[in-house]
Amino acid sequence: MHCKAEFNRSLLQVAEKLYWQVTCFGRLGFVSKDGESAQTRAFFERVALVRAFLEMMQTVADLRFDDAEEPVCYNSALWPNGAAVSGYTSASSKARPTHMVNTYLGTWQLTWTGRRATGRLLRAAGWVWREEGFRRAVEYVLDLQHSGLALVPADVTGTLVTLSRLRAIVTNDREIGLALFGHEPGSSDAWLRSDFRDDLPEEGPANGEVVEALIDRCLSAVDETRDSTNYDDWFLGQHYLGDVIMSLRQTVSTHNEQAPVALKAVLAQLEEVGADAGAFISVNQLRAQRHPFCANFINAALLSRIFKKQAGDDWERRLSKERLVLPTALDRVYKEHDAPLPFEWMAVSPSLAPVLAIFTDHGPWCHWPRVVGNPLQGDPMVEGQPKDWGAEIQTGILASIDLTKDQRHKEAIERLESLHHAFPWSDLVLYELGVAFDEGGSSDDALERIETSIIVNPLNYMSWHSLGVILKKQGRMDEGLLAHCVARMIEQRSRPA
């Protein structure tokens, strides 16, 4: 994303992170739950605040997507007139971040109410086909799946199979509208208003182009997941692998042609990867009640021992290349028993933790402590025994406030940093740490902590207020004023009616 220069530091970074969190609700499949369990108050309060903040940034700071930043897709109620139905983001497009938030919510609503999203996916893919060709339309559908918009693999499969059937009868890309609607809509608005033909092909085999595109995407996803540089990326990669390999399996099942031996070998390997990705997701969900945010690799050390016995000298290659898609960055860790786990691999980041917490039914999730132990060597444990961690946080914060009152800023910061190490997902600790740094004269350090506290919990108006104070101290008056406006909006919304 980008915006006016006077807003392109703190507030732009916060906007990008909060929008990314919205997409992660879909990327992790949490919103594919049934309506009752998906539509939680915590979810809607966060998304509503994010949408309101993005709206303010669009109005005041001219917030826009970058070119080709991610796929875009229309929504039925609030799509801007004249904007492309679908495709990819453009700095000149009328479609802004808030329009895509509305699209996410609208598309997820189809799942919540038990309906299929294939109609929306097909209409959107058809427009991309018309503008950029068939193969690009197939890639676009897969990009919607990767971005968390297309939740159900069967919807992706159904869309791709229908595109395949249409491919057999459409010889001119510009005439795809005729095949879809029985006439050629003259504009993007007309494309949205047109009804599908009654005789659209609903069944039939997928063609070779679709199967090839799916295999390419699956192999790329395996490589990208293996090349992850932190636990967030690897965690999200495992979820995407499970979905896209499921779509491949479903699509290939419709493909009538006899697959060559080489293709069968690739499919067999991807089946194994998909099974392990599914196992990872299942195990992670089962263990979420104990330590929901810590790293989990399904005890790769045990797997390494099994493979070493079964495959002899070839066990390392088979473990890293064929099973679980373990990250290359951790080669040394899962080969050597005592190798330390790098910090960025110990747990999900404060950016991803709130998304996990909302849909794993953890109440005061920001009070969960860091875990100890190497998840590659066994099951990590929470530091200490279960207790009132919220009280521990409160005690630590009050002690730091007393130190600050006595002008003992260094000691206050040390106390809070120790508390933050134990409770890295607490917005309250991050907020107080930012205030302590600011009062100690380190505004850059203060700004970093306050920004992170907002990303963890954007509903805390005090964090927005402090962000505005720090920004104004640094001479960034426009950013500071907008941060104060957000703080006031949240404070007014939180007052009892």
CORMO-V494412 format. One record per pair of residues at least 12 apart in sequence whose C-alpha atoms are under 6 Angstrom apart, sorted by the first residue. I is the first residue (numbers start at 0). J is the second residue. D is the distance in whole Angstrom. If there is no record, write none. Layout:
# CORMO-V494412
I,J,D
I,J,D
This chain:
# CORMO-V494412
0,63,6
0,64,4
0,65,5
1,62,6
1,63,6
2,60,6
2,61,5
2,62,4
3,60,5
6,478,6
22,147,6
25,147,4
26,147,4
33,111,5
34,111,4
50,97,6
63,95,6
64,88,6
64,90,6
65,89,6
65,90,5
66,88,5
66,89,4
66,90,5
67,87,5
67,88,5
68,88,6
69,87,6
69,88,6
70,86,6
70,87,4
71,85,5
71,86,6
71,87,5
72,85,4
74,102,5
83,187,6
84,187,6
85,123,5
86,127,6
103,148,6
117,154,5
117,158,6
121,158,6
124,136,5
129,172,5
129,173,5
152,242,6
152,246,5
156,246,6
156,250,6
160,205,5
163,205,5
163,206,5
179,195,6
179,196,6
180,194,6
180,195,5
180,196,5
181,196,6
204,253,4
204,254,5
205,253,6
205,254,5
213,247,6
224,236,5
225,324,6
225,325,6
225,326,4
225,327,6
226,326,6
226,327,6
229,343,5
229,344,5
230,344,5
230,347,6
231,347,5
237,276,5
241,273,5
241,276,5
241,277,6
244,273,6
272,322,6
272,323,6
275,323,5
292,346,6
292,347,6
293,346,4
294,345,5
294,346,5
295,374,6
298,375,5
298,376,6
298,377,6
299,375,5
300,333,6
300,375,6
300,376,5
349,424,5
349,455,6
365,424,5
365,425,4
366,388,6
366,389,6
366,425,6
368,421,5
368,422,4
369,421,5
369,422,6
370,382,5
399,411,5
408,439,6
415,432,6
426,452,4
426,455,6
429,448,5
429,452,5
430,449,5
430,452,6
433,445,4
433,448,5
433,449,5
460,486,4
460,489,6
460,490,6
463,482,6
463,486,5
464,483,5
464,486,5
467,479,4
467,482,5
467,483,5
